[in-house]
Structure formats: structure tokens, C-alpha cells
Amino acid sequence: MCRKAEATEADHYPLNRKTLVAMGLDPDNPEYGRGLCQPCHSRHTAATSPGGWYRHTPW
């Protein structure tokens, strides 16, 4: 996102992991990801998944 630092983190994009799984898609497919630096990944995750990415969902 900043395009200044080297990407060191894998980020699910444009859909998050939970949505990909719910849609029956492979969340580990590189088609659904992008690389971000650690600060940008942390900011993006905090903004889009407050409370963390894992929440117990009975599916």
C-alpha cells in the first residue's frame, strides 16, 4: 500500500480469508492475495478485521 518498503507479509485481497472460505474458494491461492510490508499489513488488518481475523464461527 505504501509502495516504499519491501513486501514481507501475505495479505488476502480483495476478499478476506473468512469470505473466501465461506464461498468455497481456496484462500491460499495466490490469485486472492498480495504482498504488503508489515506496517501496511497491520494497518489494513486492523481497519478491516477489528478484533483479529479469527472469530469462532460455527459452519
Predicted model as a PDB file, atoms N, CA, C, CB and O in Angstrom, pLDDT in the B-factor column:
MODEL        1                                                                  
ATOM      1  N   MET A   1       0.821  -1.181   0.000  1.00 81.00           N  
ATOM      2  CA  MET A   1       0.000   0.000   0.000  1.00 81.00           C  
ATOM      3  C   MET A   1       0.873   1.255   0.000  1.00 81.00           C  
ATOM      4  CB  MET A   1      -0.938  -0.008   1.201  1.00 81.00           C  
ATOM      5  O   MET A   1       0.573   2.230  -0.689  1.00 81.00           O  
ATOM      6  N   CYS A   2       1.963   1.219   0.785  1.00 88.00           N  
ATOM      7  CA  CYS A   2       2.843   2.387   0.807  1.00 88.00           C  
ATOM      8  C   CYS A   2       3.747   2.411  -0.422  1.00 88.00           C  
ATOM      9  CB  CYS A   2       3.689   2.396   2.086  1.00 88.00           C  
ATOM     10  O   CYS A   2       4.185   3.476  -0.857  1.00 88.00           O  
ATOM     11  N   ARG A   3       4.021   1.240  -0.973  1.00 85.00           N  
ATOM     12  CA  ARG A   3       4.888   1.079  -2.145  1.00 85.00           C  
ATOM     13  C   ARG A   3       6.303   1.608  -1.915  1.00 85.00           C  
ATOM     14  CB  ARG A   3       4.276   1.785  -3.334  1.00 85.00           C  
ATOM     15  O   ARG A   3       7.017   1.923  -2.866  1.00 85.00           O  
ATOM     16  N   LYS A   4       6.699   1.700  -0.649  1.00 90.00           N  
ATOM     17  CA  LYS A   4       8.044   2.180  -0.328  1.00 90.00           C  
ATOM     18  C   LYS A   4       8.902   1.072   0.275  1.00 90.00           C  
ATOM     19  CB  LYS A   4       7.968   3.363   0.636  1.00 90.00           C  
ATOM     20  O   LYS A   4      10.115   1.036   0.072  1.00 90.00           O  
ATOM     21  N   ALA A   5       8.269   0.181   1.009  1.00 92.00           N  
ATOM     22  CA  ALA A   5       9.001  -0.889   1.686  1.00 92.00           C  
ATOM     23  C   ALA A   5       8.777  -2.214   0.963  1.00 92.00           C  
ATOM     24  CB  ALA A   5       8.564  -1.000   3.168  1.00 92.00           C  
ATOM     25  O   ALA A   5       7.779  -2.394   0.265  1.00 92.00           O  
ATOM     26  N   GLU A   6       9.718  -3.132   1.141  1.00 93.00           N  
ATOM     27  CA  GLU A   6       9.625  -4.455   0.546  1.00 93.00           C  
ATOM     28  C   GLU A   6       8.473  -5.232   1.192  1.00 93.00           C  
ATOM     29  CB  GLU A   6      10.962  -5.221   0.706  1.00 93.00           C  
ATOM     30  O   GLU A   6       8.267  -5.165   2.403  1.00 93.00           O  
ATOM     31  N   ALA A   7       7.737  -5.960   0.373  1.00 93.00           N  
ATOM     32  CA  ALA A   7       6.632  -6.780   0.884  1.00 93.00           C  
ATOM     33  C   ALA A   7       7.201  -7.957   1.678  1.00 93.00           C  
ATOM     34  CB  ALA A   7       5.727  -7.290  -0.285  1.00 93.00           C  
ATOM     35  O   ALA A   7       8.065  -8.688   1.193  1.00 93.00           O  
ATOM     36  N   THR A   8       6.706  -8.127   2.898  1.00 95.00           N  
ATOM     37  CA  THR A   8       7.146  -9.226   3.756  1.00 95.00           C  
ATOM     38  C   THR A   8       5.978 -10.026   4.304  1.00 95.00           C  
ATOM     39  CB  THR A   8       7.977  -8.693   4.900  1.00 95.00           C  
ATOM     40  O   THR A   8       6.183 -11.058   4.943  1.00 95.00           O  
ATOM     41  N   GLU A   9       4.759  -9.569   4.065  1.00 93.00           N  
ATOM     42  CA  GLU A   9       3.555 -10.206   4.607  1.00 93.00           C  
ATOM     43  C   GLU A   9       2.595 -10.548   3.478  1.00 93.00           C  
ATOM     44  CB  GLU A   9       2.863  -9.289   5.641  1.00 93.00           C  
ATOM     45  O   GLU A   9       2.442  -9.780   2.528  1.00 93.00           O  
ATOM     46  N   ALA A  10       1.951 -11.705   3.588  1.00 92.00           N  
ATOM     47  CA  ALA A  10       0.914 -12.085   2.632  1.00 92.00           C  
ATOM     48  C   ALA A  10      -0.422 -11.545   3.130  1.00 92.00           C  
ATOM     49  CB  ALA A  10       0.858 -13.639   2.442  1.00 92.00           C  
ATOM     50  O   ALA A  10      -0.760 -11.704   4.303  1.00 92.00           O  
ATOM     51  N   ASP A  11      -1.170 -10.917   2.253  1.00 93.00           N  
ATOM     52  CA  ASP A  11      -2.461 -10.325   2.611  1.00 93.00           C  
ATOM     53  C   ASP A  11      -3.533 -10.851   1.668  1.00 93.00           C  
ATOM     54  CB  ASP A  11      -2.399  -8.772   2.558  1.00 93.00           C  
ATOM     55  O   ASP A  11      -3.355 -10.831   0.450  1.00 93.00           O  
ATOM     56  N   HIS A  12      -4.639 -11.319   2.222  1.00 91.00           N  
ATOM     57  CA  HIS A  12      -5.759 -11.751   1.383  1.00 91.00           C  
ATOM     58  C   HIS A  12      -6.419 -10.515   0.795  1.00 91.00           C  
ATOM     59  CB  HIS A  12      -6.790 -12.603   2.198  1.00 91.00           C  
ATOM     60  O   HIS A  12      -6.793  -9.593   1.520  1.00 91.00           O  
ATOM     61  N   TYR A  13      -6.559 -10.504  -0.537  1.00 91.00           N  
ATOM     62  CA  TYR A  13      -7.102  -9.334  -1.213  1.00 91.00           C  
ATOM     63  C   TYR A  13      -7.629  -9.746  -2.570  1.00 91.00           C  
ATOM     64  CB  TYR A  13      -6.038  -8.225  -1.353  1.00 91.00           C  
ATOM     65  O   TYR A  13      -6.951 -10.520  -3.246  1.00 91.00           O  
ATOM     66  N   PRO A  14      -8.758  -9.301  -3.012  1.00 92.00           N  
ATOM     67  CA  PRO A  14      -9.619  -8.266  -2.449  1.00 92.00           C  
ATOM     68  C   PRO A  14     -10.599  -8.787  -1.396  1.00 92.00           C  
ATOM     69  CB  PRO A  14     -10.385  -7.603  -3.552  1.00 92.00           C  
ATOM     70  O   PRO A  14     -11.235  -7.990  -0.706  1.00 92.00           O  
ATOM     71  N   LEU A  15     -10.731 -10.109  -1.260  1.00 92.00           N  
ATOM     72  CA  LEU A  15     -11.618 -10.681  -0.245  1.00 92.00           C  
ATOM     73  C   LEU A  15     -10.778 -11.206   0.912  1.00 92.00           C  
ATOM     74  CB  LEU A  15     -12.501 -11.817  -0.844  1.00 92.00           C  
ATOM     75  O   LEU A  15      -9.630 -11.604   0.715  1.00 92.00           O  
ATOM     76  N   ASN A  16     -11.342 -11.210   2.115  1.00 89.00           N  
ATOM     77  CA  ASN A  16     -10.596 -11.728   3.254  1.00 89.00           C  
ATOM     78  C   ASN A  16     -10.705 -13.252   3.314  1.00 89.00           C  
ATOM     79  CB  ASN A  16     -11.107 -11.100   4.563  1.00 89.00           C  
ATOM     80  O   ASN A  16     -11.531 -13.847   2.622  1.00 89.00           O  
ATOM     81  N   ARG A  17      -9.881 -13.871   4.130  1.00 90.00           N  
ATOM     82  CA  ARG A  17      -9.818 -15.330   4.222  1.00 90.00           C  
ATOM     83  C   ARG A  17     -11.181 -15.924   4.584  1.00 90.00           C  
ATOM     84  CB  ARG A  17      -8.771 -15.751   5.259  1.00 90.00           C  
ATOM     85  O   ARG A  17     -11.608 -16.913   3.989  1.00 90.00           O  
ATOM     86  N   LYS A  18     -11.847 -15.328   5.543  1.00 90.00           N  
ATOM     87  CA  LYS A  18     -13.138 -15.847   6.005  1.00 90.00           C  
ATOM     88  C   LYS A  18     -14.155 -15.868   4.858  1.00 90.00           C  
ATOM     89  CB  LYS A  18     -13.673 -14.995   7.180  1.00 90.00           C  
ATOM     90  O   LYS A  18     -14.903 -16.835   4.710  1.00 90.00           O  
ATOM     91  N   THR A  19     -14.185 -14.830   4.067  1.00 93.00           N  
ATOM     92  CA  THR A  19     -15.105 -14.749   2.932  1.00 93.00           C  
ATOM     93  C   THR A  19     -14.745 -15.779   1.868  1.00 93.00           C  
ATOM     94  CB  THR A  19     -15.090 -13.337   2.327  1.00 93.00           C  
ATOM     95  O   THR A  19     -15.628 -16.434   1.316  1.00 93.00           O  
ATOM     96  N   LEU A  20     -13.465 -15.925   1.578  1.00 95.00           N  
ATOM     97  CA  LEU A  20     -13.029 -16.910   0.589  1.00 95.00           C  
ATOM     98  C   LEU A  20     -13.445 -18.320   0.992  1.00 95.00           C  
ATOM     99  CB  LEU A  20     -11.512 -16.844   0.406  1.00 95.00           C  
ATOM    100  O   LEU A  20     -13.951 -19.078   0.164  1.00 95.00           O  
ATOM    101  N   VAL A  21     -13.237 -18.676   2.256  1.00 95.00           N  
ATOM    102  CA  VAL A  21     -13.621 -19.998   2.756  1.00 95.00           C  
ATOM    103  C   VAL A  21     -15.132 -20.174   2.665  1.00 95.00           C  
ATOM    104  CB  VAL A  21     -13.143 -20.193   4.214  1.00 95.00           C  
ATOM    105  O   VAL A  21     -15.607 -21.226   2.237  1.00 95.00           O  
ATOM    106  N   ALA A  22     -15.886 -19.162   3.060  1.00 96.00           N  
ATOM    107  CA  ALA A  22     -17.350 -19.239   3.007  1.00 96.00           C  
ATOM    108  C   ALA A  22     -17.861 -19.423   1.575  1.00 96.00           C  
ATOM    109  CB  ALA A  22     -17.963 -17.978   3.616  1.00 96.00           C  
ATOM    110  O   ALA A  22     -18.912 -20.027   1.361  1.00 96.00           O  
ATOM    111  N   MET A  23     -17.120 -18.903   0.607  1.00 97.00           N  
ATOM    112  CA  MET A  23     -17.500 -19.037  -0.797  1.00 97.00           C  
ATOM    113  C   MET A  23     -16.992 -20.343  -1.409  1.00 97.00           C  
ATOM    114  CB  MET A  23     -16.970 -17.855  -1.593  1.00 97.00           C  
ATOM    115  O   MET A  23     -17.232 -20.610  -2.587  1.00 97.00           O  
ATOM    116  N   GLY A  24     -16.295 -21.156  -0.618  1.00 97.00           N  
ATOM    117  CA  GLY A  24     -15.767 -22.417  -1.113  1.00 97.00           C  
ATOM    118  C   GLY A  24     -14.527 -22.261  -1.976  1.00 97.00           C  
ATOM    119  O   GLY A  24     -14.184 -23.165  -2.739  1.00 97.00           O  
ATOM    120  N   LEU A  25     -13.849 -21.121  -1.865  1.00 97.00           N  
ATOM    121  CA  LEU A  25     -12.643 -20.860  -2.645  1.00 97.00           C  
ATOM    122  C   LEU A  25     -11.401 -21.183  -1.815  1.00 97.00           C  
ATOM    123  CB  LEU A  25     -12.609 -19.390  -3.121  1.00 97.00           C  
ATOM    124  O   LEU A  25     -11.465 -21.210  -0.586  1.00 97.00           O  
ATOM    125  N   ASP A  26     -10.292 -21.425  -2.471  1.00 97.00           N  
ATOM    126  CA  ASP A  26      -9.040 -21.739  -1.795  1.00 97.00           C  
ATOM    127  C   ASP A  26      -8.378 -20.440  -1.319  1.00 97.00           C  
ATOM    128  CB  ASP A  26      -8.089 -22.532  -2.737  1.00 97.00           C  
ATOM    129  O   ASP A  26      -7.880 -19.673  -2.142  1.00 97.00           O  
ATOM    130  N   PRO A  27      -8.364 -20.181  -0.005  1.00 94.00           N  
ATOM    131  CA  PRO A  27      -7.793 -18.930   0.489  1.00 94.00           C  
ATOM    132  C   PRO A  27      -6.278 -18.851   0.327  1.00 94.00           C  
ATOM    133  CB  PRO A  27      -8.148 -18.753   1.934  1.00 94.00           C  
ATOM    134  O   PRO A  27      -5.691 -17.781   0.493  1.00 94.00           O  
ATOM    135  N   ASP A  28      -5.642 -19.978   0.004  1.00 94.00           N  
ATOM    136  CA  ASP A  28      -4.195 -19.990  -0.172  1.00 94.00           C  
ATOM    137  C   ASP A  28      -3.778 -19.830  -1.636  1.00 94.00           C  
ATOM    138  CB  ASP A  28      -3.625 -21.274   0.382  1.00 94.00           C  
ATOM    139  O   ASP A  28      -2.589 -19.881  -1.948  1.00 94.00           O  
ATOM    140  N   ASN A  29      -4.740 -19.638  -2.526  1.00 96.00           N  
ATOM    141  CA  ASN A  29      -4.455 -19.411  -3.938  1.00 96.00           C  
ATOM    142  C   ASN A  29      -3.865 -18.008  -4.087  1.00 96.00           C  
ATOM    143  CB  ASN A  29      -5.747 -19.581  -4.813  1.00 96.00           C  
ATOM    144  O   ASN A  29      -4.474 -17.039  -3.634  1.00 96.00           O  
ATOM    145  N   PRO A  30      -2.698 -17.881  -4.711  1.00 94.00           N  
ATOM    146  CA  PRO A  30      -2.080 -16.551  -4.873  1.00 94.00           C  
ATOM    147  C   PRO A  30      -2.961 -15.544  -5.622  1.00 94.00           C  
ATOM    148  CB  PRO A  30      -0.769 -16.694  -5.606  1.00 94.00           C  
ATOM    149  O   PRO A  30      -2.740 -14.337  -5.526  1.00 94.00           O  
ATOM    150  N   GLU A  31      -3.943 -16.032  -6.355  1.00 96.00           N  
ATOM    151  CA  GLU A  31      -4.868 -15.138  -7.067  1.00 96.00           C  
ATOM    152  C   GLU A  31      -5.626 -14.238  -6.093  1.00 96.00           C  
ATOM    153  CB  GLU A  31      -5.864 -15.956  -7.908  1.00 96.00           C  
ATOM    154  O   GLU A  31      -6.055 -13.143  -6.455  1.00 96.00           O  
ATOM    155  N   TYR A  32      -5.785 -14.706  -4.861  1.00 96.00           N  
ATOM    156  CA  TYR A  32      -6.552 -13.955  -3.858  1.00 96.00           C  
ATOM    157  C   TYR A  32      -5.637 -13.300  -2.825  1.00 96.00           C  
ATOM    158  CB  TYR A  32      -7.551 -14.879  -3.154  1.00 96.00           C  
ATOM    159  O   TYR A  32      -6.012 -13.154  -1.661  1.00 96.00           O  
ATOM    160  N   GLY A  33      -4.455 -12.912  -3.248  1.00 95.00           N  
ATOM    161  CA  GLY A  33      -3.530 -12.314  -2.296  1.00 95.00           C  
ATOM    162  C   GLY A  33      -2.652 -11.243  -2.912  1.00 95.00           C  
ATOM    163  O   GLY A  33      -2.627 -11.035  -4.125  1.00 95.00           O  
ATOM    164  N   ARG A  34      -1.940 -10.580  -2.034  1.00 94.00           N  
ATOM    165  CA  ARG A  34      -0.968  -9.569  -2.438  1.00 94.00           C  
ATOM    166  C   ARG A  34       0.067  -9.481  -1.332  1.00 94.00           C  
ATOM    167  CB  ARG A  34      -1.649  -8.171  -2.705  1.00 94.00           C  
ATOM    168  O   ARG A  34      -0.176  -9.928  -0.211  1.00 94.00           O  
ATOM    169  N   GLY A  35       1.197  -8.917  -1.637  1.00 94.00           N  
ATOM    170  CA  GLY A  35       2.246  -8.730  -0.644  1.00 94.00           C  
ATOM    171  C   GLY A  35       2.228  -7.315  -0.106  1.00 94.00           C  
ATOM    172  O   GLY A  35       2.062  -6.355  -0.858  1.00 94.00           O  
ATOM    173  N   LEU A  36       2.397  -7.191   1.188  1.00 95.00           N  
ATOM    174  CA  LEU A  36       2.469  -5.878   1.838  1.00 95.00           C  
ATOM    175  C   LEU A  36       3.633  -5.868   2.814  1.00 95.00           C  
ATOM    176  CB  LEU A  36       1.137  -5.537   2.569  1.00 95.00           C  
ATOM    177  O   LEU A  36       4.057  -6.920   3.293  1.00 95.00           O  
ATOM    178  N   CYS A  37       4.144  -4.693   3.107  1.00 95.00           N  
ATOM    179  CA  CYS A  37       5.123  -4.584   4.179  1.00 95.00           C  
ATOM    180  C   CYS A  37       4.378  -4.778   5.506  1.00 95.00           C  
ATOM    181  CB  CYS A  37       5.877  -3.196   4.135  1.00 95.00           C  
ATOM    182  O   CYS A  37       3.155  -4.650   5.563  1.00 95.00           O  
ATOM    183  N   GLN A  38       5.122  -5.084   6.561  1.00 94.00           N  
ATOM    184  CA  GLN A  38       4.486  -5.384   7.847  1.00 94.00           C  
ATOM    185  C   GLN A  38       3.636  -4.229   8.384  1.00 94.00           C  
ATOM    186  CB  GLN A  38       5.543  -5.741   8.863  1.00 94.00           C  
ATOM    187  O   GLN A  38       2.518  -4.482   8.833  1.00 94.00           O  
ATOM    188  N   PRO A  39       4.101  -2.979   8.363  1.00 94.00           N  
ATOM    189  CA  PRO A  39       3.263  -1.891   8.872  1.00 94.00           C  
ATOM    190  C   PRO A  39       1.957  -1.717   8.075  1.00 94.00           C  
ATOM    191  CB  PRO A  39       4.050  -0.590   8.849  1.00 94.00           C  
ATOM    192  O   PRO A  39       0.897  -1.488   8.658  1.00 94.00           O  
ATOM    193  N   CYS A  40       2.041  -1.826   6.747  1.00 93.00           N  
ATOM    194  CA  CYS A  40       0.830  -1.687   5.932  1.00 93.00           C  
ATOM    195  C   CYS A  40      -0.128  -2.850   6.170  1.00 93.00           C  
ATOM    196  CB  CYS A  40       1.192  -1.603   4.441  1.00 93.00           C  
ATOM    197  O   CYS A  40      -1.342  -2.654   6.224  1.00 93.00           O  
ATOM    198  N   HIS A  41       0.418  -4.072   6.315  1.00 91.00           N  
ATOM    199  CA  HIS A  41      -0.431  -5.234   6.582  1.00 91.00           C  
ATOM    200  C   HIS A  41      -1.147  -5.068   7.923  1.00 91.00           C  
ATOM    201  CB  HIS A  41       0.408  -6.535   6.577  1.00 91.00           C  
ATOM    202  O   HIS A  41      -2.340  -5.351   8.034  1.00 91.00           O  
ATOM    203  N   SER A  42      -0.426  -4.614   8.925  1.00 89.00           N  
ATOM    204  CA  SER A  42      -1.037  -4.413  10.247  1.00 89.00           C  
ATOM    205  C   SER A  42      -2.135  -3.353  10.199  1.00 89.00           C  
ATOM    206  CB  SER A  42       0.032  -4.008  11.273  1.00 89.00           C  
ATOM    207  O   SER A  42      -3.203  -3.538  10.784  1.00 89.00           O  
ATOM    208  N   ARG A  43      -1.878  -2.246   9.505  1.00 90.00           N  
ATOM    209  CA  ARG A  43      -2.894  -1.190   9.390  1.00 90.00           C  
ATOM    210  C   ARG A  43      -4.126  -1.693   8.647  1.00 90.00           C  
ATOM    211  CB  ARG A  43      -2.314   0.040   8.671  1.00 90.00           C  
ATOM    212  O   ARG A  43      -5.255  -1.438   9.066  1.00 90.00           O  
ATOM    213  N   HIS A  44      -3.912  -2.404   7.548  1.00 88.00           N  
ATOM    214  CA  HIS A  44      -5.034  -2.912   6.753  1.00 88.00           C  
ATOM    215  C   HIS A  44      -5.851  -3.924   7.551  1.00 88.00           C  
ATOM    216  CB  HIS A  44      -4.525  -3.553   5.450  1.00 88.00           C  
ATOM    217  O   HIS A  44      -7.081  -3.870   7.547  1.00 88.00           O  
ATOM    218  N   THR A  45      -5.176  -4.844   8.234  1.00 85.00           N  
ATOM    219  CA  THR A  45      -5.881  -5.850   9.028  1.00 85.00           C  
ATOM    220  C   THR A  45      -6.665  -5.199  10.173  1.00 85.00           C  
ATOM    221  CB  THR A  45      -4.884  -6.880   9.587  1.00 85.00           C  
ATOM    222  O   THR A  45      -7.805  -5.582  10.438  1.00 85.00           O  
ATOM    223  N   ALA A  46      -6.073  -4.236  10.836  1.00 85.00           N  
ATOM    224  CA  ALA A  46      -6.763  -3.545  11.935  1.00 85.00           C  
ATOM    225  C   ALA A  46      -8.001  -2.806  11.428  1.00 85.00           C  
ATOM    226  CB  ALA A  46      -5.808  -2.557  12.632  1.00 85.00           C  
ATOM    227  O   ALA A  46      -9.015  -2.739  12.122  1.00 85.00           O  
ATOM    228  N   ALA A  47      -7.918  -2.258  10.231  1.00 86.00           N  
ATOM    229  CA  ALA A  47      -9.050  -1.498   9.682  1.00 86.00           C  
ATOM    230  C   ALA A  47     -10.167  -2.404   9.164  1.00 86.00           C  
ATOM    231  CB  ALA A  47      -8.570  -0.591   8.558  1.00 86.00           C  
ATOM    232  O   ALA A  47     -11.343  -2.046   9.236  1.00 86.00           O  
ATOM    233  N   THR A  48      -9.801  -3.576   8.643  1.00 82.00           N  
ATOM    234  CA  THR A  48     -10.815  -4.430   8.013  1.00 82.00           C  
ATOM    235  C   THR A  48     -11.247  -5.610   8.863  1.00 82.00           C  
ATOM    236  CB  THR A  48     -10.301  -4.937   6.713  1.00 82.00           C  
ATOM    237  O   THR A  48     -12.288  -6.212   8.597  1.00 82.00           O  
ATOM    238  N   SER A  49     -10.466  -5.954   9.886  1.00 77.00           N  
ATOM    239  CA  SER A  49     -10.790  -7.098  10.748  1.00 77.00           C  
ATOM    240  C   SER A  49     -10.550  -6.746  12.207  1.00 77.00           C  
ATOM    241  CB  SER A  49      -9.955  -8.333  10.355  1.00 77.00           C  
ATOM    242  O   SER A  49      -9.713  -7.370  12.860  1.00 77.00           O  
ATOM    243  N   PRO A  50     -11.269  -5.759  12.730  1.00 70.00           N  
ATOM    244  CA  PRO A  50     -11.039  -5.382  14.131  1.00 70.00           C  
ATOM    245  C   PRO A  50     -11.301  -6.566  15.057  1.00 70.00           C  
ATOM    246  CB  PRO A  50     -11.936  -4.189  14.528  1.00 70.00           C  
ATOM    247  O   PRO A  50     -12.289  -7.283  14.898  1.00 70.00           O  
ATOM    248  N   GLY A  51     -10.428  -6.756  16.002  1.00 68.00           N  
ATOM    249  CA  GLY A  51     -10.556  -7.886  16.914  1.00 68.00           C  
ATOM    250  C   GLY A  51      -9.810  -9.104  16.423  1.00 68.00           C  
ATOM    251  O   GLY A  51      -9.807 -10.132  17.099  1.00 68.00           O  
ATOM    252  N   GLY A  52      -9.180  -9.019  15.269  1.00 57.00           N  
ATOM    253  CA  GLY A  52      -8.420 -10.145  14.732  1.00 57.00           C  
ATOM    254  C   GLY A  52      -9.170 -10.853  13.633  1.00 57.00           C  
ATOM    255  O   GLY A  52     -10.371 -10.656  13.450  1.00 57.00           O  
ATOM    256  N   TRP A  53      -8.441 -11.686  12.899  1.00 53.00           N  
ATOM    257  CA  TRP A  53      -9.062 -12.376  11.764  1.00 53.00           C  
ATOM    258  C   TRP A  53      -9.860 -13.580  12.218  1.00 53.00           C  
ATOM    259  CB  TRP A  53      -8.005 -12.808  10.760  1.00 53.00           C  
ATOM    260  O   TRP A  53     -10.792 -13.983  11.522  1.00 53.00           O  
ATOM    261  N   TYR A  54      -9.531 -14.173  13.362  1.00 57.00           N  
ATOM    262  CA  TYR A  54     -10.207 -15.386  13.788  1.00 57.00           C  
ATOM    263  C   TYR A  54     -11.307 -15.074  14.787  1.00 57.00           C  
ATOM    264  CB  TYR A  54      -9.213 -16.365  14.390  1.00 57.00           C  
ATOM    265  O   TYR A  54     -11.068 -14.500  15.850  1.00 57.00           O  
ATOM    266  N   ARG A  55     -12.472 -15.453  14.430  1.00 56.00           N  
ATOM    267  CA  ARG A  55     -13.592 -15.439  15.365  1.00 56.00           C  
ATOM    268  C   ARG A  55     -14.311 -16.757  15.163  1.00 56.00           C  
ATOM    269  CB  ARG A  55     -14.556 -14.195  15.138  1.00 56.00           C  
ATOM    270  O   ARG A  55     -14.567 -17.165  14.030  1.00 56.00           O  
ATOM    271  N   HIS A  56     -14.635 -17.416  16.248  1.00 55.00           N  
ATOM    272  CA  HIS A  56     -15.284 -18.718  16.126  1.00 55.00           C  
ATOM    273  C   HIS A  56     -16.626 -18.566  15.409  1.00 55.00           C  
ATOM    274  CB  HIS A  56     -15.483 -19.364  17.520  1.00 55.00           C  
ATOM    275  O   HIS A  56     -17.520 -17.853  15.863  1.00 55.00           O  
ATOM    276  N   THR A  57     -16.731 -19.242  14.302  1.00 54.00           N  
ATOM    277  CA  THR A  57     -17.968 -19.239  13.526  1.00 54.00           C  
ATOM    278  C   THR A  57     -18.375 -20.683  13.280  1.00 54.00           C  
ATOM    279  CB  THR A  57     -17.796 -18.463  12.176  1.00 54.00           C  
ATOM    280  O   THR A  57     -17.644 -21.422  12.619  1.00 54.00           O  
ATOM    281  N   PRO A  58     -19.510 -21.096  13.790  1.00 54.00           N  
ATOM    282  CA  PRO A  58     -19.929 -22.488  13.552  1.00 54.00           C  
ATOM    283  C   PRO A  58     -20.428 -22.683  12.133  1.00 54.00           C  
ATOM    284  CB  PRO A  58     -21.022 -22.895  14.541  1.00 54.00           C  
ATOM    285  O   PRO A  58     -21.572 -22.346  11.828  1.00 54.00           O  
ATOM    286  N   TRP A  59     -19.577 -23.229  11.251  1.00 51.00           N  
ATOM    287  CA  TRP A  59     -20.038 -23.536   9.902  1.00 51.00           C  
ATOM    288  C   TRP A  59     -19.959 -24.945   9.628  1.00 51.00           C  
ATOM    289  CB  TRP A  59     -19.284 -22.813   8.892  1.00 51.00           C  
ATOM    290  O   TRP A  59     -20.310 -25.381   8.532  1.00 51.00           O  
TER     291      TRP A  59                                                      
ENDMDL                                                                          
END                                                                             
